[in-house]
């Protein structure tokens, strides 16, 4: 077990790494806490929710919408939740996003924490204070930046995690390695998904390494005015594809990283596209794909990283060194059209 804390602009976030959900009662008052989870987590771990007020949602990205938020708020009112209530999201990125968003708007803001149950949520979605919902095909179009009070990791949840969800999470791990950690990339090259699934100790160490990497990036640039943008490597094109083609987040980001590497070759002289593609494939992730370029570019133009007629696109100079490059939309369209 390991506890670390990071100080952000308005609050401190405590990370309880490799703890257990049984420790939750030591962090929050059960009588003033409401757990939010989904049907899959609840059915696989029902006894862990005994004696806790719990709201159970339908699973999946298609439910990360305002209608779900409205439903949760109605249930909170029925439960008598007030300004002393703490919400705890137990699930993947959809649950953490919804929980953080609801907690930020309910009664103008109440306390919340996360117990992420997927690799993706552990290394990415739960960290950094981004909470929000989708609007149609537009990912995370509505939301807030507000930090949780705590994040608790219980590795037991990985025992019931399907292989597809391991792949989903490793897309973000590979992303972190590409933009910030060349030695992690080498480790990933030398190992495999089956290795980490069998060696929970190695998986735990890798997850903690990613938690620390992302937390430091966010701490230095909480409101995404500079280097935090690097965390969007693969996401600009990825988000434009994700809901359009009903891809998992990891699949969409993996495809996005593939083409970001291709653009990096042309604009930055990046030489290791082949290595990135090989590692993505090694972890069961897609790379090149056919997609409707016209429709995808229309969606991409609504991306939050667009400023006027320029997109802040994340590219690579080399493995372990991501860069922010401003690409005029007209040039970006030409680059995408050639794929």
C-alpha positions, 0 to 999 in steps of 0.5 A, a space after each residue: 500500500 502506498 499513499 501519495 498526495 498532489 497539491 493542485 490550485 485549489 485542493 489536495 488530492 490523496 492517492 491511496 495506491 494498491 489499497 482496497 475498497 474496505 479502506 473507503 470507510 476510513 476515508 469517508 463517512 458511510 452515512 454521508 456518502 453515495 456510491 455511483 457505479 454501473 451494472 457490470 461492476 455492481 453485479 461482479 462485486 455486489 457484496 462490496 456495496 453492502 451497507 452503502 447508499 448506491 446508484 447503479 447506472 447502465 454501462 457504456 459511453 452512450 450513457 455518458 450524456 445529460 439524461 444520465 446526469 439528470 437521473 443521478 441528480 433526481 436520485 440524489 435528491 430522493 436520497 436526501 443528499 446535501 452539501 455534506 454528502 460525498 459522491 464516490 465513483 466506482 467504475 471506469 472512465 464513464 463513471 468517473 466522468 459522470 460522478 465528477 461532473 454531477 458532484 461539481 454541479 449538484 448544490 453548486 458543488 459537493 465533495 467526490 472521490 474515485 475508485 477506478 476499476 479499469 486500467 484506463 480509469 486508473 492511469 488516465 480518466 480518474 486523474 486530472 480533474 476533467 469531468 464531463 459528458 458527450 453531446 452526440 458524437 462530440 466527446 466531452 463537449 460539456 464539463 468542468 475541471 475540478 479535482 477529486 478529494 481522493 483516488 483509491 486503487 483496489 487491484 482486485 477489480 482487475 481480476 474481472 476486467 476483460 482482455 478488451 479493457 486491458 487493451 483499452 487501458 494500455 493505449 493510454 499507457 503507450 501514449 504516456 510513454 510516447 510523449 514523456 517516458 522513453 524508458 517506459 516505452 522500452 519496457 513495453 516493447 520487451 513485455 506483453 499484455 499477457 505478461 502484465 495480466 499474469 504479473 499483477 505486481 508488474 501491472 501495479 508498478 506500471 499503473 503507479 508509474 503512469 499515475 505519477 507521470 500524469 499527475 505531475 503533468 497536470 500539477 504543472 499545468 492544471 488548466 491546459 495552457 501548456 504541456 498538459 496538451 501533450 496528454 492529447 496525443 492521439 486524441 484529436 483524430 481519435 475523439 473524432 472517430 470514437 463515437 462515430 464508429 462506436 470504438 472503445 476509447 483505447 482503439 480510437 486513441 490508438 488509431 489517432 496515435 498511428 496517424 499522429 506519428 505519420 504527421 510527425 514524420 512529415 512535419 517533424 522528421 519523426 523516425 520511429 512510426 514503425 516502433 510505435 505501430 509495432 507496440 500498439 499491435 503487440 498490445 492488441 490495438 488497431 493502427 491504420 483504419 478506413 474512415 470517412 475523411 470528410 465526416 471525420 474532419 467535420 467532427 474534428 473541427 469542433 475539437 476543443 483544441 482548435 483556436 480560430 483556424 488553427 489546431 493545436 496538434 500533438 506530435 512526436 519529435 522522438 519517442 519520449 518527447 511530445 510537442 505541441 504543433 499549431 497546424 492550420 485547419 486547411 493544412 490538417 485537412 490535406 494531411 488527413 485526406 492523404 491517409 
